[in-house]
C-alpha cells in the first residue's frame, strides 16, 4: 500500500517507539505497531493500536498540563468561589473575552463573529448590565 500522506513510498510493517511532543514536552510512546512510510514517517495503525496510542497521548497531555497548573489549586479556587465546572469554564471564557476585546479594541478591530457571539450572550442574559461588551451600557 502506498503512503496515504505523501504517496512516495510503499508502507513497511514494523514496531517502533514513536516520539510525541505536546507543549514543548516530548516522550516516546513505546512499541507502536503500524505500517510505516520510509519517505515521510507516516504511520498507519490498526484501530486497536490507534486507540492505545491515542490514550497514551492523552495521558501524556494530562501529565504535562498538571505540571503547568496544580489541579488541587484549581479545585480549591472553584470550591472557594462555589463554582461548578461549567461556571468555572464560563468565568474563564468571560475573562478571556474581556482581554480579547480590549486587545482588539486597541487595534480598532471587532471581528463580526466575536461581535455576534457577544450579542447572542447579551440577548440570552449572560452579559450583565455594565459589562464592557454590552453596547447598550456604553
C-alpha positions as CSV (number, residue, x, y, z in Angstrom):
1,X,0.0,0.0,0.0
2,X,1.3,3.5,-0.9
3,X,1.6,6.1,1.8
4,X,-1.7,8.0,2.2
5,X,0.2,11.1,3.3
6,X,2.9,11.5,0.7
7,X,2.2,8.8,-1.8
8,X,6.0,8.5,-2.4
9,X,6.6,5.0,-1.0
10,X,5.1,1.7,0.0
11,X,4.4,1.3,3.7
12,X,6.5,-1.2,5.7
13,X,5.1,-3.1,8.7
14,X,7.2,-2.5,11.8
15,X,7.1,-1.9,15.6
16,X,8.9,1.3,16.7
17,X,9.0,3.8,19.6
18,X,7.0,6.9,18.5
19,X,8.2,10.3,19.6
20,X,5.3,12.5,20.7
21,X,5.5,16.2,21.6
22,X,2.9,18.3,23.4
23,X,3.6,21.9,24.6
24,X,7.3,21.6,24.0
25,X,7.5,18.4,26.2
26,X,8.5,15.2,24.4
27,X,8.0,11.5,25.2
28,X,8.4,8.2,23.5
29,X,5.4,6.0,23.0
30,X,6.8,2.5,23.2
31,X,6.3,-0.3,20.7
32,X,3.9,1.2,18.3
33,X,3.0,-1.4,15.6
34,X,2.0,0.1,12.3
35,X,2.7,0.3,8.6
36,X,5.3,3.0,8.3
37,X,6.3,5.2,5.4
38,X,10.1,5.2,4.8
39,X,9.8,8.5,3.0
40,X,7.8,10.7,5.4
41,X,7.5,8.7,8.6
42,X,3.7,8.4,8.5
43,X,2.2,5.5,10.4
44,X,-1.0,3.7,9.5
45,X,-2.2,1.7,12.5
46,X,-4.9,-0.8,13.2
47,X,-7.9,0.5,15.1
48,X,-6.9,-1.1,18.5
49,X,-3.3,0.2,18.2
50,X,-4.5,3.7,17.2
51,X,-6.8,3.7,20.3
52,X,-3.9,2.6,22.5
53,X,-1.6,5.3,21.1
54,X,-4.3,8.0,21.4
55,X,-4.9,7.0,25.1
56,X,-1.1,7.2,25.8
57,X,-1.0,10.7,24.1
58,X,-4.0,11.9,26.2
59,X,-2.3,10.6,29.4
60,X,0.9,12.4,28.5
61,X,-1.1,15.6,27.8
62,X,-2.7,15.4,31.2
63,X,0.7,14.9,32.8
64,X,2.1,17.9,31.0
65,X,-0.9,20.1,31.9
66,X,-0.8,19.1,35.5
67,X,2.8,20.3,35.6
68,X,1.7,23.7,34.3
69,X,-1.1,24.3,36.8
70,X,-1.7,22.4,40.0
71,X,-5.1,20.7,39.7
72,X,-5.5,21.0,43.5
73,X,-5.2,24.7,43.3
74,X,-7.9,24.9,40.6
75,X,-10.2,22.7,42.8
76,X,-9.5,25.0,45.8
77,X,-10.4,28.1,43.9
78,X,-13.5,26.5,42.5
79,X,-14.7,25.5,45.9
80,X,-13.8,28.9,47.5
81,X,-15.8,30.7,44.8
82,X,-18.5,28.0,44.9
83,X,-18.3,27.3,41.1
84,X,-19.2,24.1,39.4
85,X,-17.1,23.0,36.3
86,X,-19.4,24.8,33.9
87,X,-19.5,28.0,35.9
88,X,-15.6,27.9,36.2
89,X,-15.3,27.5,32.4
90,X,-17.7,30.3,31.7
91,X,-15.8,32.6,34.1
92,X,-12.6,31.8,32.4
93,X,-14.1,32.4,28.9
94,X,-15.6,35.7,30.1
95,X,-12.1,36.8,31.3
96,X,-10.6,35.7,28.0
97,X,-13.4,37.6,26.2
98,X,-12.6,40.8,28.1
99,X,-8.9,40.5,27.4
100,X,-9.5,39.8,23.7
101,X,-12.0,42.6,23.4
102,X,-9.5,45.1,25.0
103,X,-6.7,43.9,22.7
104,X,-8.9,44.1,19.6
105,X,-10.4,47.5,20.6
106,X,-6.9,48.9,21.0
107,X,-6.4,48.0,17.3
108,X,-9.8,49.2,16.3
109,X,-10.8,45.7,15.2
110,X,-14.1,44.0,16.1
111,X,-14.4,40.8,14.1
112,X,-18.0,40.0,13.2
113,X,-18.0,36.6,14.7
114,X,-17.0,37.9,18.1
115,X,-19.5,40.8,18.0
116,X,-22.2,38.3,17.0
117,X,-21.3,36.0,19.9
118,X,-21.4,38.8,22.4
119,X,-24.7,40.0,21.0
120,X,-26.1,36.5,21.5
121,X,-24.8,36.4,25.0
122,X,-26.4,39.7,25.8
123,X,-29.8,38.6,24.4
124,X,-29.5,35.3,26.4
125,X,-28.8,37.3,29.6
126,X,-25.3,36.1,30.0
127,X,-23.9,39.6,29.9
128,X,-24.8,41.8,32.9
129,X,-25.6,45.5,32.6
130,X,-22.3,47.4,32.8
131,X,-20.4,44.6,31.1
132,X,-17.9,46.2,28.7
133,X,-19.3,44.0,25.9
134,X,-22.9,45.2,26.4
135,X,-23.2,48.0,23.9
136,X,-26.4,49.3,25.5
137,X,-24.5,50.4,28.6
138,X,-21.6,52.1,26.7
